[in-house]
Structure formats: C-alpha cells, structure tokens
Amino acid sequence: MLKGSQTWVFSNQPTILSTGVVGGPFEKNGNLADDFDKFHEDLWMGQDTYEKAQRVLIEDAVDVILQKEKIKEEKIQFFLSGDLINQITPSSFAARTIQIPNIGLFSACATSMEGLALASFLINYNGAKKIITGASSHNAAAEKQFRYPTEYGGQKPPSAQWTVTGAGFALVTSGNNVKDPHPRVTSATIGKVIDLGLSDPFNMGGAMAPAAVDTIERHFQDLRLDPSYYDLIITGDLATIGRNIALELFQNKGLPIDEKLFNDCGLLIYKKDQPVLSGASGPACSATVLYGHLLNQMKKGVYKRILVVATGALLSPLSFQQKETIPCIAHAVSIEWI
C-alpha cells in the first residue's frame, strides 16, 4: 500500500463513478463551459451573502451526482469537502443540508486532491463503499477574505490570479463493483509543506511551484516511474508564472518532464480574452477542471493516464498581517482509464 516514503498505491482500483460540476457566470463564458453540469447566472445564487452562495454551489454539485446515479444520500458513507473560507463554513453548512457523515478538509487550493486521495484510501481498505468528495471556491467570497472586496475596485499586479467560482465533486466507489471502463485512482502522493520565503499574496503561483515540483519528484521516485508514463501531468493552479518556475525547477533537478505534457488547470478553464491576469486559482480550479474537462477527455480516449497535482497556499489573513511567509503544499493523484 505505502510505496516509498509518501505514496499510496491502490490495488483495489477505487473508481470515480460519477461527478457533479457547477460554475458561476464568469465560468459560463469560459473555455470549458461544455464540461460543466450547471451554471448560476449571478454570484449571489439566490442568497444574501457570497459565502452562502458558495454553500449552494456545493449542494448543487452533490445533487447533480445523486440525480445522475439515482441514489439517495443514505447510500453514501462519507462526505469529504473543503474550501478557503474561515473554518470551511460553506462545506460544513452544505453538509448540514446534505446529511451525509462529514469529514471536513483543508489544504487550500490542494483540497480537491487531498479529498480524492483520502476517499480512495478509505475505499481501497473497505472503510466505505461510496464516498462523495470535492472542493469549492467563490471569487467574491475569497477576494473579501484574503485581499479586498471586489466592490473596492483594487488594482492587482500581473502575477495575481482569478479565483474560480465553482464546485467539483466526485462519487468514488470500489473498482470491484464496476465492470465497465471508468477512471480509476491508482496512486496518491501526499505532499510536504514547502516554504521558500515568498510572502506576496498576489503571487500564489510563484509560491506554490516548489511544492508542486517536490511532490511530483517524490511521486516518480516512490513509484520508480518515468514521467513519460503519463499522457498528461497537470498542476492545480500555478498559472503562467508558477508553471514557468516549475519547468525551470524540473530542469535544475534533472527531471525529464516534457513541456508539451505539462499543463495547469489555471491555464485551461478561461479564455485568453478573459481578464484573469496570470490565470485561475481556488480549490474549484482543479476540482472543476478534473471532474469536468479532464475526465471527459479520458472518456473520449484523449488521455489514458494522467497525474493531477493540486497546489495550495496555506496562508490566512492573520498570518499575512503577522508578516509570515507562505507555506505551500501539493497533493498528487494518478488516474487511469481502465
């Protein structure tokens, strides 16, 4: 099960049986709109606060899964979810509605792969038969908490990124119960917290790149694999600056990763003419791109094996005010169409 120092190998092939992907109005005009199940027409989503609206995103994504599979909540053993907002209240308040036994998670923007790794671990060892896991974010809620309210109209530098408004969730079950080809989770590498001293909250990609590279390097060392094993290696939200730094770090470490096969969810989700500066970010960035676009691409035969490396900056408004640097983490999950 544990191979090397940081990687789990899943012999029972936990399977992503179904997904639910929900977005906001900005995502509806994005590059991957066809891969979403549902959109909201405004950021309020019928609520009186953005945080409550984020709760609605989560509830909708879970409802999409339940409707697709025609399954009741009581048939799901655990709900694993997390987000960026204080004390992950959108996830916890959504769990209050959903009424599935809840395990709250936080790895910032790496939460989606933390959840998929833990869900696969539980499924692999018969700790559950069915688990729903995922992550969410809301642009206006995140801006209000970490930077400035959108209404303030503050200017941002080119290194800044656009937080995705969305939720991406998956229903994970045992591969022994699924006979048809489906995306199977074959391994997961749990990252270490890496902090190289960056403190600029408008340069998340630069801060997270070393953590992504460290986890990717450990993944290949633990499994004794060559990077060419995968058809795609994709990070969560390094965006333009972080991806370029990661490529330079790969070169310095002598890790032979083909630039053509190394991409980032934050560079895929929006169109080039959308004003997102360096690219996208937020827990929903990797969650919506994986559970929507990438799994659809696997279904079409574009990819057979992918490595998804969600990245997270573990800062808070308080740590920033106290002049702390930004500790970062990355969790990697390998998915194969089997």
C-alpha positions as CSV (number, residue, x, y, z in Angstrom):
1,M,0.0,0.0,0.0
2,L,2.7,2.5,1.0
3,K,5.4,2.7,-1.6
4,G,8.5,4.8,-1.0
5,S,8.0,7.4,1.7
6,Q,4.9,9.4,0.6
7,T,2.9,7.4,-1.9
8,W,-0.1,5.1,-1.6
9,V,-0.8,2.5,-4.2
10,F,-4.4,1.4,-4.5
11,S,-4.6,-2.3,-5.5
12,N,-8.4,-2.3,-5.4
13,Q,-8.7,0.5,-8.0
14,P,-11.1,3.0,-6.4
15,T,-13.3,4.2,-9.2
16,I,-14.7,7.7,-10.0
17,L,-18.2,6.6,-10.8
18,S,-19.9,10.0,-11.3
19,T,-19.2,13.7,-11.0
20,G,-21.0,17.0,-10.5
21,V,-19.5,20.2,-11.7
22,V,-21.2,23.6,-11.1
23,G,-20.0,27.1,-12.0
24,G,-20.8,30.8,-11.9
25,P,-21.5,33.3,-14.7
26,F,-17.8,34.0,-15.4
27,E,-17.1,30.3,-15.9
28,K,-20.1,30.0,-18.2
29,N,-18.2,32.3,-20.6
30,G,-15.0,30.3,-20.1
31,N,-13.1,27.9,-22.2
32,L,-14.5,24.7,-20.6
33,A,-18.2,25.6,-20.3
34,D,-19.3,22.5,-22.1
35,D,-17.8,20.3,-19.4
36,F,-19.9,21.8,-16.6
37,D,-23.2,20.3,-15.5
38,K,-24.8,23.5,-14.3
39,F,-24.3,27.3,-14.1
40,H,-25.6,30.1,-12.0
41,E,-26.5,33.3,-13.7
42,D,-25.1,35.6,-10.9
43,L,-22.7,35.5,-8.0
44,W,-25.5,35.7,-5.4
45,M,-27.2,32.5,-6.4
46,G,-30.4,33.5,-4.6
47,Q,-28.6,34.2,-1.3
48,D,-27.8,37.3,0.6
49,T,-24.1,36.7,1.1
50,Y,-21.3,35.3,-1.1
51,E,-20.4,32.7,1.5
52,K,-24.0,31.3,1.4
53,A,-23.8,31.3,-2.3
54,Q,-20.7,29.1,-2.1
55,R,-22.7,26.7,0.0
56,V,-25.3,26.5,-2.8
57,L,-22.5,25.6,-5.3
58,I,-21.6,22.6,-3.1
59,E,-25.2,21.5,-2.6
60,D,-25.9,21.7,-6.3
61,A,-22.8,19.7,-7.3
62,V,-23.7,16.9,-4.8
63,D,-27.3,16.9,-6.1
64,V,-26.1,16.5,-9.6
65,I,-24.3,13.4,-8.7
66,L,-27.2,11.9,-6.8
67,Q,-29.6,12.7,-9.7
68,K,-27.2,11.2,-12.2
69,E,-26.8,7.9,-10.3
70,K,-30.4,7.9,-9.0
71,I,-29.0,7.3,-5.5
72,K,-30.1,8.5,-2.0
73,E,-27.9,10.3,0.5
74,E,-28.2,7.4,2.9
75,K,-26.3,5.1,0.4
76,I,-23.2,7.3,0.7
77,Q,-21.0,6.6,3.7
78,F,-18.9,9.8,3.9
79,F,-18.8,13.4,2.5
80,L,-15.3,14.8,2.2
81,S,-15.2,18.5,1.3
82,G,-13.2,21.7,1.9
83,D,-12.8,25.3,0.8
84,L,-11.0,28.5,1.6
85,I,-13.5,30.4,3.8
86,N,-13.0,30.7,7.5
87,Q,-13.4,27.3,9.3
88,I,-14.6,25.9,5.9
89,T,-18.1,27.0,6.7
90,P,-19.5,26.7,3.2
91,S,-18.6,23.0,3.2
92,S,-19.8,22.4,6.8
93,F,-23.1,24.2,6.2
94,A,-23.6,22.3,3.0
95,A,-23.0,19.1,4.9
96,R,-25.8,20.2,7.3
97,T,-28.1,20.1,4.3
98,I,-26.7,17.1,2.6
99,Q,-26.9,14.9,5.7
100,I,-24.0,12.5,4.8
101,P,-21.4,11.8,7.5
102,N,-18.9,14.6,7.1
103,I,-15.2,14.9,7.2
104,G,-14.1,18.5,6.7
105,L,-10.8,19.1,4.8
106,F,-8.4,22.0,4.3
107,S,-5.4,22.1,2.1
108,A,-6.3,25.4,0.5
109,C,-6.4,25.0,-3.3
110,A,-4.9,21.5,-2.9
111,T,-8.1,20.3,-1.1
112,S,-9.6,18.5,-4.1
113,M,-6.8,16.0,-4.4
114,E,-6.5,15.7,-0.7
115,G,-10.1,14.6,-0.7
116,L,-9.7,12.2,-3.6
117,A,-6.6,10.7,-2.1
118,L,-8.3,10.1,1.3
119,A,-11.5,8.9,-0.3
120,S,-9.5,6.4,-2.4
121,F,-7.6,5.2,0.7
122,L,-10.9,4.6,2.6
123,I,-12.5,2.8,-0.4
124,N,-9.3,0.7,-1.0
125,Y,-9.3,-0.6,2.5
126,N,-13.1,-1.3,2.7
127,G,-13.6,1.7,5.0
128,A,-16.6,2.7,2.9
129,K,-18.5,1.6,-0.2
130,K,-19.3,5.0,-1.6
131,I,-17.8,8.5,-0.8
132,I,-18.6,11.9,-2.3
133,T,-15.5,14.2,-2.3
134,G,-14.6,17.5,-3.8
135,A,-13.9,21.2,-3.2
136,S,-15.3,24.6,-4.0
137,S,-14.5,28.3,-4.1
138,H,-16.3,31.6,-4.8
139,N,-14.4,34.6,-6.4
140,A,-16.1,37.3,-4.4
141,A,-16.0,35.4,-1.1
142,A,-12.3,34.7,-1.5
143,E,-11.4,38.2,-2.5
144,K,-13.3,39.6,0.5
145,Q,-11.4,37.3,2.9
146,F,-7.9,37.3,1.5
147,R,-7.5,40.6,-0.4
148,Y,-10.1,43.4,-0.9
149,P,-13.8,43.2,-1.6
150,T,-14.5,43.2,-5.3
151,E,-16.6,46.4,-4.8
152,Y,-13.5,48.2,-3.6
153,G,-12.1,48.1,-7.1
154,G,-8.5,47.5,-6.0
155,Q,-5.9,47.1,-8.8
156,K,-3.9,43.9,-9.0
157,P,-0.4,43.1,-10.4
158,P,0.1,40.8,-13.4
159,S,1.1,38.0,-11.1
160,A,-2.3,37.8,-9.5
161,Q,-4.9,35.1,-10.3
162,W,-8.6,34.8,-10.6
163,T,-10.4,32.6,-8.1
164,V,-12.8,30.2,-9.8
165,T,-16.5,30.3,-8.7
166,G,-17.5,26.7,-8.8
167,A,-17.7,23.3,-7.2
168,G,-16.4,20.0,-8.4
169,F,-17.3,16.7,-6.7
170,A,-17.0,13.0,-7.4
171,L,-18.6,9.8,-6.3
172,V,-15.9,7.3,-5.5
173,T,-16.6,3.6,-5.2
174,S,-14.7,0.3,-5.3
175,G,-13.5,-0.8,-8.7
176,N,-14.6,-4.4,-7.8
177,N,-18.2,-3.2,-8.2
178,V,-17.6,-1.5,-11.6
179,K,-17.1,-3.7,-14.6
180,D,-17.1,-1.1,-17.5
181,P,-14.1,1.1,-18.1
182,H,-14.0,4.0,-15.8
183,P,-11.4,6.4,-14.4
184,R,-9.6,4.5,-11.6
185,V,-7.4,6.1,-8.9
186,T,-4.2,4.1,-8.9
187,S,-2.0,6.0,-6.5
188,A,-1.7,9.2,-4.5
189,T,1.4,11.1,-3.3
190,I,0.9,13.2,-0.2
191,G,3.0,16.4,-0.3
192,K,5.1,18.1,2.3
193,V,4.7,21.7,3.3
194,I,7.3,23.7,1.4
195,D,8.1,27.4,2.2
196,L,10.9,29.2,0.3
197,G,10.2,32.5,1.9
198,L,7.8,34.2,-0.5
199,S,5.2,36.5,1.2
200,D,3.4,38.2,-1.7
201,P,-0.3,37.1,-1.6
202,F,-0.6,38.3,-5.2
203,N,1.9,35.7,-6.4
204,M,0.4,32.4,-5.4
205,G,1.8,30.6,-8.5
206,G,5.4,31.5,-7.6
207,A,4.9,30.5,-4.0
208,M,3.3,27.1,-4.8
209,A,5.6,26.0,-7.7
210,P,8.3,24.5,-5.4
211,A,5.8,22.4,-3.5
212,A,4.4,21.1,-6.8
213,V,7.8,20.1,-8.0
214,D,8.7,18.5,-4.7
215,T,5.6,16.3,-4.8
216,I,6.0,15.4,-8.5
217,E,9.6,14.4,-8.0
218,R,8.7,12.3,-4.9
219,H,5.9,10.6,-6.9
220,F,8.3,9.4,-9.6
221,Q,10.9,8.4,-7.0
222,D,8.5,6.4,-4.9
223,L,6.9,4.6,-7.8
224,R,10.2,4.3,-9.8
225,L,8.3,5.6,-12.9
226,D,9.5,7.8,-15.8
227,P,7.4,10.9,-16.4
228,S,6.6,9.6,-19.9
229,Y,4.4,7.0,-18.2
230,Y,1.6,9.7,-18.1
231,D,-0.1,11.3,-21.1
232,L,-0.6,14.4,-19.0
233,I,0.9,15.9,-15.8
234,I,-1.3,18.8,-14.7
235,T,-1.0,21.1,-11.7
236,G,-3.9,22.8,-10.0
237,D,-3.4,26.5,-10.2
238,L,0.2,27.5,-10.8
239,A,-1.0,29.5,-13.8
240,T,1.5,31.2,-16.1
241,I,4.2,32.3,-13.6
242,G,4.1,29.2,-11.4
243,R,4.2,26.9,-14.4
244,N,7.3,28.6,-15.8
245,I,9.0,28.4,-12.4
246,A,8.1,24.7,-12.1
247,L,9.6,24.0,-15.6
248,E,12.8,25.7,-14.6
249,L,13.0,23.7,-11.3
250,F,12.4,20.5,-13.2
251,Q,15.3,21.3,-15.4
252,N,17.6,22.2,-12.4
253,K,16.7,18.9,-10.8
254,G,17.3,16.9,-14.0
255,L,13.7,15.6,-14.0
256,P,12.8,14.9,-17.7
257,I,9.3,16.3,-17.9
258,D,8.2,17.2,-21.5
259,E,6.9,20.7,-21.5
260,K,4.2,19.7,-24.0
261,L,2.8,17.2,-21.5
262,F,2.9,19.5,-18.5
263,N,-0.1,21.8,-18.1
264,D,-2.1,23.7,-15.5
265,C,-5.8,23.8,-14.7
266,G,-5.5,27.5,-14.1
267,L,-4.5,28.0,-17.8
268,L,-7.3,25.8,-19.2
269,I,-10.5,27.0,-17.6
270,Y,-10.8,30.5,-19.0
271,K,-10.5,32.0,-22.5
272,K,-7.5,34.1,-23.4
273,D,-9.6,37.3,-23.7
274,Q,-11.0,36.9,-20.1
275,P,-9.2,39.3,-17.7
276,V,-7.7,36.7,-15.3
277,L,-4.1,38.1,-15.3
278,S,-1.8,35.2,-14.7
279,G,-4.6,32.6,-14.7
280,A,-7.1,30.9,-12.5
281,S,-6.9,29.7,-8.9
282,G,-9.0,28.5,-6.0
283,P,-10.0,25.0,-4.8
284,A,-12.6,24.8,-7.5
285,C,-9.9,25.3,-10.2
286,S,-8.5,21.8,-10.1
287,A,-11.8,20.3,-8.9
288,T,-13.9,21.6,-11.8
289,V,-11.2,21.0,-14.5
290,L,-10.6,17.4,-13.4
291,Y,-14.1,16.3,-12.7
292,G,-15.4,18.0,-15.8
293,H,-13.0,18.5,-18.6
294,L,-10.2,16.0,-17.9
295,L,-12.4,13.1,-17.2
296,N,-14.5,13.8,-20.3
297,Q,-11.2,13.8,-22.2
298,M,-10.3,10.5,-20.8
299,K,-13.7,9.1,-21.7
300,K,-13.1,10.3,-25.3
301,G,-9.7,8.5,-25.3
302,V,-7.6,11.6,-25.4
303,Y,-5.8,10.6,-22.2
304,K,-5.3,7.1,-20.7
305,R,-3.1,8.1,-17.7
306,I,-3.0,11.5,-16.0
307,L,-1.3,12.8,-12.9
308,V,-3.2,15.6,-11.2
309,V,-1.2,17.7,-8.8
310,A,-3.4,20.2,-6.9
311,T,-1.4,23.0,-5.2
312,G,-2.3,25.0,-2.2
313,A,-1.0,28.2,-0.4
314,L,-1.6,27.7,3.3
315,L,-1.8,31.3,4.4
316,S,-4.5,33.2,6.2
317,P,-5.4,36.9,6.5
318,L,-4.0,36.7,10.1
319,S,-0.7,35.0,9.0
320,F,-0.2,37.7,6.3
321,Q,-0.9,40.5,8.8
322,Q,1.7,39.0,11.1
323,K,4.3,39.1,8.3
324,E,4.5,35.4,7.9
325,T,5.8,33.8,4.6
326,I,3.5,31.5,2.7
327,P,3.8,27.7,3.3
328,C,2.6,25.7,0.4
329,I,1.6,22.1,-0.3
330,A,0.8,19.9,-3.3
331,H,-1.0,16.5,-3.4
332,A,-0.8,14.3,-6.5
333,V,-3.3,11.7,-7.6
334,S,-2.8,9.4,-10.6
335,I,-5.9,8.4,-12.6
336,E,-6.0,5.8,-15.3
337,W,-8.8,4.8,-17.7
338,I,-9.2,1.1,-17.0
